[in-house]
Amino acid sequence: MKPKSILGKTLYDHRLATFFWCIGLFLTLIMYISLYPSVSHTDDFAKAMASLPESFQTIFGDLSIINTPEGYLQAELFSSVLPLIFVILAISLGSNLIHREEASGTLELLLVRPISRTRIIIEKLVALIIIMILVCLSALVGLLVGQLYVDFPISLANFTSAVFSSLAIGLFFGMISFAITAAKPLKGLAIGLPAALFLLSFIVTGFADSVEFFEAIKYISPFQYYQSIDILREGMRWLDLVILSFSSLFLIFYSLLVFRRRDVGV
């Protein structure tokens, strides 16, 4: 029996995709942890990585400590792979939750029912956040299972903080995508624009120390507020999390505003 609430139906419609995203990230963690022993006992590899240009050090973290769990995860997973996974997932969901209803004609059916537009937006967004949190939890399970077989000493609290920091950067770009489709049925723009902004943000932050112009504008780059190597060592950077969270909240407020005023033919 299908759920009747918007939240329940959205989660139900994405149940298989959510399951496979969780399995995929779980296996990704298992893979990286299983490869760690080949790196941890090789000092020459760490020295070779540390000799790479400084711009690489900015992007991938301190490569001289790549033979430690924190340095290894930063270089191999948190520097680009994990945030990219969450950005892809968030943009995919954000561009689809409203547009899917509109393309299938079910959005008009929703709007003629005694359900406010605000409730539609909020329940869709809650579903998006729940799905992403479930995928986050699969990464934590992957770490715990991997540690059963591999000596991989890392703070669970710091690892969890880094995963949820990746979630925060993903949600920001997902909210851009969602806001676009809340305003207009432009799925192509809702995918392309946040994806391009993510790439530009990654480049600006990564090469800010090498390019003077990037240095001047780095604080408007969302990726500037995602510093996973510091989190893996020291715990959550709360100010960065607050900045990303309030930016996402602003986009949510904008989505509510434009969707309430939008003409969808009913």
N, C-alpha and C positions, 0 to 999 in steps of 0.2 A: 504494500500500500504506500503510495507516494505521499510525502508530507504536504500539508496545505499551506504552511507559512512560506513567505518569500525566502527567508533565511534557510529553512529546512529544504525547500525545493532546490535552491541554488547549490547547497552542499550535496544534495542527492544527485543533481545533474553532473557534478564534477567529481563524483566519488571515485570513478576509475582513474581519471587523470591524477587526482590527489594521491591515490594508492601508488601509482607508478612513479610519480615524482618522489614520494617517500622512499620507495624501494631503490630508486636510482641514487639518491643522495646517501642513503644507508650504505650501499655497495661502494660508492665513491670513497666514503670514510674508511671502510674496511680496506680498500685497495691502497690508499695512501699510507695507512698505518702499517699494513703488511710490508710495504716497501721501505719503511723507516730503518730497519736494521742494516740495510745495505749502505745507508748514508751515515748513520750515527757513529760508526767505527772507522770512518775514513777521514782523517784530518787533512790529507792532501786535497780532497775534494772541496772541503770548506775553504782552504787557502786559495784554491783556484777560483772559487766563486767570489771570494772577497776581493780578488784582483780585477773584477769586472768594473766598468765605468761607474762613477758615482750616481748617474741617473738611474741605473739599474738598482742600486742600493736604495734609492728613494722609493722606487716602485715595489720592490720585492722585500724590503727590509734589510736588516744587517745580515748579509750573506756569510759573514765570518762565523755566525752561530747557527748555520744551517744544519749542523749535526746535533743540535738540541731540538727537543720536541717543538718548542715555541718558534724557533727560527725555521725549522723544517715546514711546519704548517703555514707559517706566514708566507714563505717563498713559494710553496707548492699549491696551497689551497686558498688562503685568505687574501692574498695580494690581488687576485683577479678571478679565479675560478668560482669561488663561493659567491661573492657579490654578483658576478655575471649570472649565475644560476638563479639567484633571487630576483634580479632585475628582469630576466627573461620570463620567469614565472609571473611576477607582478604585472608586467606589461601585457602578457598574454591574458591574464584575468581581467585587468583593468580595461582593456580594449574590447572585451567580449561580454562583460556582464550586462551592460545596457544594450549594446549593439545587437547581441544575440536575440534579446526580446523584441527589439525593433524590427530586425530583419525577418523574424518568423511571424510577426504580426501579433504576438502575445502582449506586447507593451500596451497597446490600446485596450486590450481586454483587462489588463491590470488597472489602468487608469480610470476605467468606467466603474470599477468596484469601489466601495467606500474605504479606500486605502489612500492615505496621503502620499504625495510625491516624496515628502521628507522621509517617510517610513520606507519607501521603496529604496531610496538611496542608502539609508543607514543600514538596512538589512543586507543589501548587496555588499556593502563595504565590510560589514561584520563577517560575512561569509568569506570574503577575500582574505581578511586578516586571520580567520580561523584556519583556512587552508594553508596559509604560509607558516603559521605557528606549528601546525602538524608536520610540515616539511622540516622545520627547524628541529623539532623533537626527534625526527628520524636521524638527524646528524648526531645528536647527543647519544642516541641508542647505538649508532655506528661506532662512536668513540668507545663507549663502555664495552661493547662486544669485542672490538679490536684489542682493547687492553687485556682481555682475558687470554689472549694468545701471544701478544707482543709486549715487551717491556717498554711502555710509552708513558713515562711519568709527566703528567701535565695537570695543572689545576683545573678541576672540573668547573669551578665557578668562573674562572677567567675564560675558559673555552666557551662556556655558555654565553658569557657576555659578548665575546667576539662573534659568535653565531648570530645573536640577536642584533648586534651592530650591523652585520650583513643584511639582516632582515630589514632594519631601519632604512638603509640606503636603497634596498629593493623597493620598499613601500613608497618611498618618495617618488621614484620614477613611475611606479605603478599608479600613483595618485595623479600624476600628470596625464597619463593615458586615460584614466577614468574620467577626469575632468573634461577632456576633449570630447569623449563620447557622450557625456552628460549634456554638453552644450550643443553638439552637432553630430549627425551620424557619419562621422569621418574616421572609419576604422584604420585606413591606411595612414592617416596623419597621426592617429592615436598610437600606432606602433612605431612609425618612423621617427617622429619628433623626439620622444623620450629616449629611444635607442641612440639617436645621434647626439643628444645632450649627454647621455651616459658616456659615450666614447670621448666626446670633447672634454668632459669633466675629468675623466681618467687621464687623458693626455696632459691637461693643464696641471693637475696635481702632481703627476709623475715627473714632469720635466720643469716644474717651477724653479728648482734650484739651478737649472741650466739655461733657461730662457728668461730674459729680463721681463718681457711682456707677460709671460705666464706668472712670474713672481708677483707682478702688480695686480693681477686679477684672481689669484688663487683662492681668495676668501669668498668669492662668489661661486666657487666650484663646489658642488655637493660632496664630491669625493674628498675634499679637504677635511671633512668632518667624519671621515672613516679611517681611523688609524689603528688597524687591528694588531700590529706588532706591539704597540704600547699596551693594548688591552690584554693580549696573551701573557704579557709579563706582569702587569700591574693591576689589571681589572678595568672595569668600565670607565670610559671617559664621559662623565655625565653631562658636561656642557655640550659636547658634540652630539650626544643623543638627544638632548633637549632641542638643539637647533634643528636637527633633522625631523624630530617629531612635530615641532611647531610649524615647520614648512609643510609637512604632510597635512596637518590640521587645517592650515590655510587653504590648501587645495581641496580638502573635503568641504570646507565652508563654501568655497567657490562652486563646487559641484552641486551642492544643495541649492545655492542661489540661482544658478543658470538653469538647472533642471526644473525648478518650480515655475520659472518664467517661460519655459520653452514651449513652443507650439508643436504638438505631435499629432494634431488632427482630431483631437477629442475635446 
